[in-house]
Amino acid sequence: MPTGGLPEFSLSGKVILVSGAARGLGLTQAQALLEAGATVYALDRLPEPSPDFPKIAERAEKEWGTQLQYRQVDTREVEQLNKIVEDIANQHGRMDGLIAAAGIQQETSALEYTAADANRMFEVNITGSLMTCQAVAKQMIKFGKGGSIAMIASMSGSVANRGLICPAYNASKAGVIQLGRNLASEWGQYNIRVNTISPGYIVTAMVEELFVKFPERRENWPKENMLGRLSKPEDYRGIAVFLMSDSSSFMTGSDLRIDGGHTAW
């Protein structure tokens, strides 16, 4: 990261994990952390990350003087998850941050939702987030340097989305927001800050596929916020650096709603 003004935004020397970072928002935020100087480990259940991953890893080494590495793990496999996190922390002698972005989505009406599907949604989005935060917090406490944790929630954790039928997903993201507050209250004594990020609609490859099936959403969704457009993963780069850096050193227990004003009407 260039030297000069605003050193509190630098992540130089910090070791940060990003779950769900094989692609999409998680990978975009991981790149932002790398550009700010962090060493980043991407965790994801996919056997291989996206084709963009090796390119970013190469830039990390050659341009930004740091490194991006990949570890395959399902956050529901708690023993394996803890071992991977512990090994990373021991290798570097520190653990500074986590962005918990791993999550799943399923659009099904409440009358048709099965218990198995609902339990899977809650297990990945809530329990998986808790177990990842727990694994990281244990290492932060062990090394005594504190740290910062950010979980990806959603504006759907605060409101019901008109025309989008996702009762279990929305409930799970409300759970993530409340989980963030409670972890912040427990871990503040260790100088561990915990916040959540609540994005609005993000145009990813999966959403583009959804627009093929529901073309009216491409037209209607932008009209539902105050900026009249949908967001891109790149719109959340700065918030990742802010929350992982010393520039947010007095922020914890907060939910940052970045939704173009969708929920402010």
C-alpha angles and dihedrals in degrees: 000000000000115000120237131062129028099020089173088078093059118109094188111150095010123127113215132179124210117193119204089027101134088101145337123031094352093055092044091053091045089057091052090053090050092051088053090055106263128139103234133201116195116209121194140146093234115105090227131019123233121290088256092064099078090047091054091045090054092050090048091059100038104034107024101031095233139088143252119201134180129224121182112220138138109226088223089065093079100176092052091043092054092048093051093048092046092049092052092048093048092048092056100028091234146057116207111167152003134200106193103203101148112121146129135225133208126180108209132134119253091243091057102038113117122218090239093055093045092049091049090051093051093042093055101035101038110017092037090052092048093049092048092049091046093051092050095043091054090058093044089053092046093055093040098221099111119221148193130270126190124184123199108236122159142236081249087072088068104034140025110249113235110239095003112104106203109130098159094042093050091047090049092053091049085054091053091053092051091043089056092055092050096047089050090053093050100041102040088093088066093049090252113143120205124192137158132225119215110196126192122224110326121198105228131153089269092051090049088057089050090054089058089057095039107027092171090069092064087060101036104042097064090053091060096070134058097248095053095227141084123248130248127215087253090066088072099052096095095048090055092055092043094053095043094047136071089257088085095041094133097044121099137137091030133130114214108207109202103176108127088257094300094140096037098074 
